[in-house]
Amino acid sequence: MKNILNYALVALVLLSTNSVISQNMQENDTIVTVNLDEVVLSTPFKESLKNNVLKVNKLNFKDLNITKSINFSNSIQEIPGISIISTGPGISKPVIRGLSSNRVVVFNQYMRQENQQWGAEHGMDINGFGIESVELIKGPASVLYGSDAIGGVIYVNPDSYTSEDFEVEIGSFFNSNYSGLTNNLGIKGSLNNLSYLIQGSMVDNKDFETPHGKVENTYYDNKDFKFGLGYKSKKFITDLRFNITKTKLGITHGDEDHDEHGDEDHDDEDHEDEDHDDEDHEGEDHEEEESYQDLTNSILTWKNTFIYDNKSEFEIILGRSFNNRKEFGHHDEHEEGEDHDDEDEDHDEDEDHDEHEGEAHIDFDLNTTTVDLKYLFPKTEKSEFVIGSSIMSQENKNNGEEFLIPDVEKNDIGFYGISHLHTQGGDFMLGLRTDFRKIKKIGFDKSYSSLTASFGYKVMLEDKGIMRLNLSSGYRAPNLSELFAEGVHHGTAQYEIGNIDLAEEKSFQADFTIETYTSNSTFGVDVFINKLSNFIYLDPTGNTIDGMPVYNYVQNDATLLGMELYADRETSFDWLSYKTSLSLLNGKKSGGFLPLMPPITFKHSFNFDFGNNHFELRALAKGEKKNLALFETKTNSYLVVGVSGSHNLNLLDNNIDLSWSVNNLFDTEYYDHLSRLKNIGIYEMGRNISIGLNYKF
């Protein structure tokens, strides 16, 4: 039945495509579904989406149902080509065209979000409140953002200031599945050229439920505070931002029957049994000791723009972030690969356990300082040019009794120049950048460097479409875990061994996009190939240490090939529109397939607008995943349906928004291929009913 539904949905994509193309030459007064004139902030020339040579996807959070926008990770999956590696609802990592972790740069509040993202169970930890929009660059963006931007960039634009003297926003939301309560308070105001905003939110989510029942120790608590102060004149713009986020989330070891996985004939049955046996043993010996993460992340940024009489601009962004990660729960003292004396070993262990009881086993800080400089030369009719530099200084320091990586210092510096040329035959963008990274710890001092380049070409198709071709190279230095890991990574139930001899990853991507549009429709196709040399990944050895499967960090060449197809259209009915997208991806390395590649993904939604009442019916379908890496688990296809609505009401001459949604409407039992919980027999979340009120005055 699931396959039949998937075939029907693919047929619907084709019908939608034909419908959009057939309407390509028609013009009417229907509202445009995609605003191509919106300015892009993640690229240097402040071009609109339509005029930008580089293809950028933009998602406006103000256009989303509020019950959806408060969950940042779920919201960005609206964009074709982006997926999420999840460890329950509290931990999500973005995947752009199959690449994630340190291969995706996340910019939040004008600086890099640095929160030890190398960890498989380390999420983005970004609160959905106080966000204006998100911009997504797919593929290598190292010319713009340096090392690590080999897979793409997620650029989070903070909430804008208001022109009103005083504005208050209050919201409260409830989620039935995990008895979750979210409250938000925002205050904005302005006085002459000075603006300010204050935003605070609290999230209290209990353990979530699958169609089989509650999953213990999957709660999520979050407190978030944002402050902004801005000043704007004709010659000078400054924006000071501060954000602190405190999160506590449970780490489950799985209570469901592992034999109920439902995906027969997977290749890593023996590997999974090893993981499960270890987890069961851990639960027997330390049943009462709770496992959870305690995270604190603060970001302080100061953005200044100087505008000169010749229309040139100089921009400087100073950033400072402090990230503290604590992990509580039972960890075996032998698992860090250290030598112990046999004579008094048991006695010492008992004393250490008593001494550190109630303290974090893992406790480490990551402090980051960044300086971004950019100078835009005066713009002419035929050319634009920008030069810039990025500097980052970072220190990782351990405070706990155990550690995943040692104390390390890392320093980056990069210089770039990018030109945008306007000709009668189209627009060209040329970029060149050089980067240097130095990593230093006791007994290790090594530098990495690279030269990256990009070429882009855009041509308008008789004002009815856009064609783009972009060629770009990327570079990524090995992260700290890949270099220095030596011991058990409890979040992934693996014994990981780093390799200090790893070389830089290099990538070259060719990206071709064509997009047609009318006043009431948009249709596009993106095709890409990404060749990666020295691709770093964890390779299972088949051995175990302390009951944990051993993985080595190794390198190999890899290729990613894929396509995204999407269409938006206003129908002949004023009240009906729809959006549809289809994403395909294939990732291979020498001798096999890459792990954690999302399967074929189809998304479709019908939108119904009746005055101040808006409704949405949406479907998400993913195909069966067969091309698996060694020891990777096969997953079946699935279809999940959801509905939502928002109603704009009036209270005391002010707007009050009533929003609701039902996710997984039919309480479908399924595993997502990118869920880490599927390996311990835990299904995705069951039906969840959300309802909320948001009041502005």
Residue pairs with C-beta under 8 A, 6 or more apart in sequence:
2 636
2 637
2 638
2 639
3 637
5 621
5 639
6 602
6 621
6 623
6 637
6 639
9 602
9 604
9 619
9 621
9 639
10 582
10 602
12 580
12 604
13 565
13 567
13 580
13 582
13 602
13 604
16 567
16 569
16 578
16 580
16 604
17 523
17 565
17 567
19 569
20 516
20 521
20 522
20 523
20 567
20 569
21 516
21 523
23 518
23 520
23 521
23 569
24 464
24 465
24 516
24 518
24 521
24 523
25 464
25 518
26 518
26 520
27 518
27 519
28 519
28 520
29 519
30 519
30 520
30 570
30 574
31 520
31 570
32 517
32 519
32 520
33 520
33 521
33 522
33 568
33 569
33 570
33 577
33 579
34 49
34 517
34 522
34 568
35 49
36 48
36 49
36 50
36 517
37 48
37 49
37 50
38 48
38 49
38 58
38 60
39 46
39 47
39 48
40 46
40 47
40 48
40 49
40 52
40 56
40 58
40 135
41 135
41 155
41 157
42 56
42 107
42 135
42 137
42 144
42 153
42 155
43 52
43 54
43 56
43 137
43 144
44 144
44 374
44 376
44 386
44 388
44 418
45 52
45 376
45 384
45 386
45 420
47 53
47 420
49 56
49 58
50 466
51 427
51 458
52 458
53 420
53 427
53 428
53 429
53 456
53 457
53 458
53 468
53 470
54 137
54 429
54 456
54 468
54 470
55 137
55 138
55 468
55 470
55 511
55 513
55 526
56 135
56 136
56 137
57 79
57 80
57 81
57 135
57 136
57 138
58 133
58 134
58 135
58 136
59 75
59 76
59 78
59 79
59 133
59 134
59 135
59 136
60 132
60 133
61 69
61 75
61 128
61 131
61 132
61 133
61 134
62 132
62 133
64 75
64 78
65 614
65 616
65 644
65 645
65 646
65 659
65 661
66 171
66 173
66 646
66 657
66 659
66 692
66 694
67 173
67 644
67 659
67 660
67 661
67 690
67 691
67 692
68 74
68 75
68 644
68 661
69 75
69 128
69 131
70 128
70 129
70 173
70 182
70 184
70 692
71 128
72 124
72 126
72 127
72 128
72 131
73 84
73 86
73 92
73 94
73 123
73 124
73 126
74 84
74 92
75 128
75 134
76 82
76 94
76 134
76 136
76 154
77 83
77 84
78 603
79 134
79 136
80 526
80 564
80 565
80 566
80 581
80 582
80 583
80 603
81 96
81 97
81 136
81 138
81 526
81 562
81 564
81 583
82 94
82 95
82 96
82 136
83 94
83 95
83 598
83 601
83 674
84 92
84 93
84 94
84 95
84 674
85 92
85 93
85 95
85 100
85 120
85 596
85 674
85 675
85 676
86 92
86 93
86 672
86 674
86 675
86 676
86 677
87 120
87 121
87 123
87 491
87 675
87 676
87 677
88 208
88 215
88 218
88 220
88 252
88 677
88 682
89 178
89 205
89 208
89 218
89 220
89 685
90 123
90 205
90 218
90 219
90 220
90 247
90 249
90 250
91 121
91 122
91 123
91 249
92 123
92 124
93 100
93 101
93 117
93 120
93 122
93 123
93 124
94 100
94 104
94 106
94 124
94 154
95 104
95 596
95 598
95 674
96 104
96 136
96 138
96 139
96 151
96 152
96 154
97 138
97 139
97 151
97 152
97 528
97 530
97 560
97 562
97 585
98 151
98 560
98 562
98 585
98 587
98 594
98 596
98 597
98 598
99 150
99 151
99 152
99 530
99 560
100 151
100 596
101 117
101 118
101 119
101 120
101 479
102 117
102 118
102 148
102 476
102 479
103 148
103 150
103 151
103 476
103 505
104 148
104 149
104 151
104 152
104 153
104 154
105 112
105 141
105 145
105 148
105 149
105 152
105 153
105 154
106 112
106 113
106 117
106 124
106 126
106 153
106 154
106 156
107 113
107 145
107 153
107 154
107 155
107 156
108 126
108 156
108 243
108 299
109 156
109 158
109 241
109 243
109 299
109 301
110 158
110 239
110 241
110 301
110 303
110 317
110 319
110 372
111 299
111 301
111 317
111 319
111 321
111 370
111 372
112 145
112 319
112 368
112 370
112 392
113 124
113 126
113 156
113 299
113 321
114 321
114 323
114 366
114 368
114 394
115 122
115 124
115 125
115 295
115 297
115 321
115 323
115 325
115 366
116 122
116 323
116 325
116 364
116 366
116 396
117 124
118 479
118 480
118 481
118 482
119 404
119 481
119 489
119 491
120 489
120 491
120 492
120 676
121 251
121 491
121 492
121 676
122 325
122 491
125 245
125 247
125 295
125 297
126 156
126 245
127 201
127 203
127 222
127 224
127 245
129 184
129 186
129 199
129 201
129 224
129 226
130 158
130 159
130 186
130 197
130 199
130 224
130 226
130 243
131 156
131 157
131 158
131 159
132 157
132 158
132 159
132 160
133 157
134 154
134 155
134 156
134 157
135 153
135 154
135 155
135 157
136 152
136 153
136 154
136 155
137 144
137 152
137 153
137 155
138 152
138 511
138 526
138 528
139 151
139 152
139 470
139 472
139 474
139 509
139 511
139 528
139 530
140 149
140 150
140 151
140 152
140 452
140 454
140 472
140 473
140 474
140 507
140 508
140 509
140 530
141 149
141 152
141 153
141 472
141 474
142 149
142 150
142 433
142 435
142 450
142 452
142 472
142 473
142 474
142 475
142 476
143 416
143 418
143 431
143 432
143 433
143 452
143 453
143 454
143 472
144 153
144 416
144 418
144 431
144 433
145 153
145 390
146 390
146 412
146 414
146 433
146 435
147 412
147 414
147 435
147 437
147 448
147 450
147 475
147 476
147 477
148 476
148 477
149 474
150 474
150 475
150 476
150 505
150 507
150 532
151 474
158 226
158 228
158 241
159 186
159 197
159 199
159 226
159 228
161 188
161 190
161 195
161 196
161 197
161 228
161 230
162 188
162 189
162 190
162 195
162 197
163 190
164 188
164 189
164 190
165 189
165 190
165 191
166 187
166 188
166 189
167 187
167 188
167 189
167 696
167 697
168 185
168 186
168 187
168 188
168 696
168 697
169 184
169 185
169 186
169 187
169 188
169 694
169 695
169 696
170 184
170 185
170 186
170 694
170 695
171 182
171 183
171 184
171 185
171 692
171 693
171 694
171 695
172 181
172 182
172 183
172 184
172 692
172 693
173 180
173 181
173 182
173 183
173 184
173 659
173 690
173 691
173 692
173 693
174 180
174 181
174 182
174 690
174 691
174 692
175 181
175 182
175 205
175 688
175 689
175 690
176 687
176 688
176 689
176 690
177 208
177 209
177 685
177 686
177 687
177 688
177 689
178 205
178 206
178 207
178 208
178 209
178 218
178 219
178 220
178 685
178 688
179 205
179 206
180 203
180 204
180 205
180 206
180 220
181 203
181 204
181 205
182 201
182 202
182 203
182 204
182 692
183 201
183 202
184 199
184 200
184 201
184 694
185 199
185 200
185 201
186 197
186 198
186 199
186 200
187 197
187 198
187 199
188 195
188 196
188 197
188 198
189 195
189 196
189 197
190 196
193 231
193 232
193 233
194 229
194 230
194 231
195 228
195 229
195 230
195 231
195 232
196 227
196 228
196 229
196 230
197 226
197 227
197 228
198 226
198 227
198 228
199 224
199 225
199 226
199 227
200 223
200 224
200 225
200 226
201 222
201 223
201 224
202 222
202 223
202 224
203 220
203 221
203 222
203 223
203 224
204 221
205 219
205 220
205 221
206 219
207 214
207 215
207 216
207 217
207 218
207 219
207 250
208 214
208 215
208 218
208 685
209 215
209 685
209 686
210 256
210 669
210 682
210 683
210 684
210 685
210 686
211 667
211 668
211 669
211 683
211 686
211 687
212 256
212 260
212 669
212 683
213 256
215 252
215 254
215 255
215 256
215 677
215 682
216 250
216 252
216 255
217 250
217 251
217 252
217 253
217 290
217 291
217 292
218 249
218 250
218 252
219 248
219 249
219 250
220 247
220 248
220 249
220 250
221 247
221 248
221 249
222 245
222 246
222 247
222 248
223 245
223 246
223 247
224 243
224 244
224 245
224 246
225 243
225 244
225 245
226 241
226 242
226 243
227 241
227 242
227 243
228 239
228 240
228 241
228 242
229 239
229 240
230 237
230 238
230 239
230 240
231 237
231 238
232 238
234 307
235 306
235 307
235 308
236 304
236 305
236 306
236 307
237 304
237 305
237 307
238 302
238 303
238 304
238 305
239 302
239 303
239 304
240 301
240 302
240 303
241 299
241 300
241 301
241 302
241 303
242 298
242 299
242 300
242 301
243 298
243 299
244 296
244 297
244 298
244 299
245 295
245 296
245 297
245 298
246 295
246 296
247 293
247 294
247 295
247 296
247 297
248 292
248 293
248 294
248 295
249 292
249 293
249 295
250 290
250 291
250 292
251 291
251 292
251 293
251 327
251 329
251 490
251 491
252 291
252 677
252 680
252 682
253 279
253 282
253 283
253 291
253 680
254 276
254 279
254 677
254 680
254 681
254 682
256 680
256 681
256 682
256 683
257 681
258 272
258 276
258 680
258 681
259 681
260 681
261 633
261 671
261 678
261 681
262 636
262 669
262 671
263 633
263 634
263 635
263 636
263 671
265 634
266 272
266 628
266 632
266 633
266 634
267 628
267 630
267 631
267 632
267 633
267 634
268 630
268 631
268 632
268 633
271 540
271 549
271 631
272 633
272 679
274 544
274 547
274 548
274 549
275 493
275 549
275 679
275 680
276 680
277 547
278 493
278 547
278 548
279 493
279 680
281 547
282 330
285 330
286 329
286 330
289 329
289 330
290 328
290 329
291 327
291 328
291 329
291 330
291 490
292 327
292 328
292 329
293 325
293 326
293 327
293 328
294 325
294 326
294 327
294 328
294 360
295 323
295 324
295 325
295 326
296 322
296 323
296 324
297 321
297 322
297 323
297 324
298 321
298 322
298 323
299 319
299 320
299 321
300 319
300 320
300 321
301 317
301 318
301 319
301 320
302 317
302 318
302 319
303 315
303 316
303 317
304 315
304 316
304 317
305 313
305 314
305 315
306 313
306 314
306 315
307 313
308 314
310 378
311 378
311 379
312 375
312 376
312 377
312 378
313 374
313 375
313 376
314 373
314 374
314 375
314 376
315 372
315 373
315 374
315 375
315 376
316 371
316 372
316 373
316 374
317 370
317 371
317 372
318 370
318 371
319 368
319 369
319 370
319 371
319 372
320 367
320 368
320 369
320 370
321 367
321 368
322 365
322 366
322 367
323 365
323 366
323 367
323 368
324 363
324 364
324 365
324 366
325 362
325 363
325 364
325 366
326 360
326 362
326 363
326 400
327 360
327 361
327 362
327 363
327 490
327 491
328 360
328 361
329 361
329 490
330 361
331 361
331 362
331 402
331 488
331 490
332 488
332 546
333 340
333 349
333 352
333 353
334 340
334 546
335 402
335 487
335 488
335 495
335 546
335 548
336 402
336 403
336 486
336 487
336 488
337 486
337 487
337 545
340 348
352 401
356 401
359 400
359 401
360 400
361 400
361 401
361 402
362 400
362 402
362 403
362 404
363 398
363 399
363 400
364 396
364 397
364 398
364 399
364 400
364 403
364 404
364 405
365 395
365 396
365 397
365 399
366 394
366 395
366 396
366 397
367 394
367 395
367 397
368 392
368 393
368 394
369 392
369 393
369 394
370 390
370 391
370 392
370 393
371 389
371 390
371 391
371 392
372 388
372 389
372 390
372 391
373 388
373 389
373 390
374 386
374 387
374 388
375 386
375 387
375 388
376 384
376 385
376 386
377 384
377 385
377 386
381 422
382 421
382 422
382 423
383 419
383 420
383 421
383 422
384 419
384 420
385 417
385 418
385 419
385 420
386 417
386 418
386 419
387 415
387 416
387 417
387 418
388 415
388 416
388 417
389 413
389 414
389 415
389 416
390 412
390 413
390 414
390 416
391 412
391 413
391 414
392 410
392 411
392 412
392 413
393 409
393 410
393 411
393 412
394 409
394 410
394 411
394 412
395 407
395 408
395 409
395 410
396 405
396 406
396 407
396 408
396 409
396 410
396 480
397 407
398 406
398 407
402 487
404 481
404 485
404 487
404 489
405 480
405 481
405 484
405 485
406 441
406 442
406 484
407 441
407 442
408 439
408 440
408 441
408 480
408 484
409 439
409 440
409 441
410 437
410 438
410 439
410 440
410 480
411 437
411 438
412 435
412 436
412 437
413 435
413 436
414 433
414 434
414 435
414 436
415 433
415 434
416 431
416 432
416 433
416 434
417 431
417 432
417 433
418 429
418 430
418 431
418 432
418 454
419 429
419 430
419 431
420 427
420 428
420 429
421 427
421 428
421 429
421 430
425 459
426 457
426 458
426 459
426 460
427 456
427 457
427 458
427 459
428 455
428 456
428 457
429 454
429 455
429 456
429 457
429 458
430 453
430 454
430 455
430 456
431 453
431 454
431 455
432 451
432 452
432 453
433 451
433 452
433 453
434 449
434 450
434 451
434 452
435 449
435 450
435 452
435 475
436 447
436 448
436 449
437 447
437 448
437 449
437 477
438 445
438 446
438 447
438 448
439 445
439 446
439 447
439 448
439 477
439 480
439 483
440 446
441 484
444 483
444 484
444 500
446 500
448 477
448 478
448 504
450 475
450 504
450 506
452 472
452 473
452 474
452 475
453 472
453 473
454 470
454 471
454 472
454 473
455 470
455 471
455 472
456 468
456 469
456 470
456 471
456 472
457 468
457 469
457 470
458 466
458 467
458 468
459 466
459 467
460 466
461 467
461 514
461 516
464 516
464 517
464 518
465 514
465 515
465 516
465 517
466 513
466 514
466 515
467 513
467 514
467 515
468 511
468 512
468 513
468 514
469 510
469 511
469 512
470 509
470 510
470 511
471 508
471 509
471 510
471 511
472 508
472 509
472 511
473 506
473 507
473 508
473 509
474 505
474 506
474 507
474 508
474 509
475 504
475 505
475 506
475 507
476 504
476 505
476 507
477 504
477 505
478 502
478 503
478 504
478 505
478 536
478 553
481 496
481 498
482 498
482 499
482 502
482 536
482 553
483 498
483 499
483 500
483 502
483 553
484 498
484 500
485 496
485 497
485 498
485 553
486 496
486 497
486 498
487 495
487 496
488 494
488 495
488 496
488 546
488 548
489 495
489 496
492 676
493 548
493 549
494 538
494 548
494 549
494 550
494 551
495 544
495 545
495 546
495 548
495 549
495 550
495 551
496 538
496 551
496 553
497 550
497 551
497 552
497 553
498 553
499 552
499 553
499 554
502 534
502 536
502 553
502 555
503 534
503 555
504 534
505 532
505 533
505 534
505 535
505 536
505 555
506 532
506 533
506 534
507 530
507 531
507 532
507 533
508 530
508 531
509 528
509 529
509 530
509 531
510 528
510 529
511 526
511 527
511 528
512 526
512 527
512 528
513 524
513 525
513 526
513 527
514 524
514 525
515 522
515 523
515 524
515 525
516 522
516 523
516 524
517 523
520 569
520 570
521 567
521 568
521 569
521 570
522 566
522 567
522 568
522 569
523 566
523 567
524 564
524 565
524 566
524 567
525 563
525 564
525 565
526 563
526 564
526 565
527 562
527 563
528 560
528 561
528 562
528 563
529 559
529 560
529 561
530 559
530 560
530 561
531 557
531 558
531 559
532 557
532 558
532 559
532 560
533 557
534 555
534 556
534 557
535 555
535 556
535 557
535 558
535 589
535 594
536 553
536 554
536 555
537 553
537 554
537 555
537 556
537 589
537 594
537 595
538 551
538 552
538 553
538 554
539 551
539 552
539 553
539 554
539 630
540 549
540 550
540 551
540 630
540 631
541 549
541 550
541 551
541 552
542 549
542 550
543 549
543 550
544 550
549 631
556 589
556 590
556 591
557 589
557 590
558 587
558 588
558 589
558 590
558 594
559 587
559 588
559 589
560 585
560 586
560 587
560 594
561 585
561 586
561 587
562 583
562 584
562 585
562 586
563 583
563 584
564 581
564 582
564 583
564 584
565 581
565 582
565 583
566 579
566 580
566 581
566 582
567 579
567 580
567 581
568 577
568 578
568 579
568 580
569 577
569 578
570 576
570 577
571 577
571 578
574 609
575 608
575 609
575 610
576 606
576 607
576 608
576 609
577 606
577 607
577 609
578 604
578 605
578 606
578 607
579 603
579 604
579 605
579 607
580 602
580 603
580 604
580 605
581 601
581 602
581 603
581 604
582 600
582 601
582 602
582 603
583 598
583 600
583 601
583 602
584 600
585 597
585 598
586 597
586 627
587 593
587 594
587 597
588 594
592 629
592 630
593 627
593 628
593 629
593 632
594 629
595 628
595 629
595 632
596 629
596 632
596 673
596 674
597 625
597 627
598 622
598 673
598 674
599 622
599 623
599 624
599 625
599 635
599 637
599 673
600 622
600 623
601 620
601 621
601 622
601 623
602 619
602 620
602 621
602 622
603 618
603 619
603 620
603 621
604 618
604 619
605 616
605 617
605 618
605 619
606 616
606 617
606 618
607 614
607 615
607 616
608 614
608 615
608 616
608 617
612 647
612 648
612 649
613 645
613 646
613 647
613 648
614 645
614 646
614 647
615 643
615 644
615 645
616 643
616 644
616 645
617 641
617 642
617 643
618 641
618 642
618 643
618 644
619 639
619 640
619 641
619 642
620 639
620 640
620 641
620 642
621 637
621 638
621 639
621 640
622 637
622 638
622 672
622 673
623 637
624 634
624 635
624 636
624 637
625 634
625 635
625 673
626 634
628 634
633 678
633 679
635 671
635 672
635 673
635 678
636 670
636 671
638 668
638 670
638 671
638 672
639 668
640 663
640 664
640 665
640 668
640 670
641 664
641 665
641 666
641 668
642 661
642 662
642 663
642 664
642 665
643 661
643 662
643 665
644 659
644 660
644 661
644 662
645 659
645 660
645 661
646 657
646 658
646 659
646 660
647 657
647 658
647 659
648 655
648 656
648 657
649 655
649 656
649 657
649 658
650 656
651 695
652 697
654 695
654 696
654 697
655 695
655 696
656 693
656 694
656 695
656 696
657 693
657 694
657 695
657 696
658 691
658 692
658 693
659 690
659 691
659 692
659 693
659 694
660 689
660 690
660 691
660 692
661 689
661 690
662 687
662 688
662 689
662 690
663 685
663 687
663 688
663 690
664 684
664 685
664 686
664 687
664 688
665 687
666 687
667 686
667 687
668 686
669 683
669 686
670 683
670 684
671 678
671 683
671 684
672 678
672 684
675 682
675 684
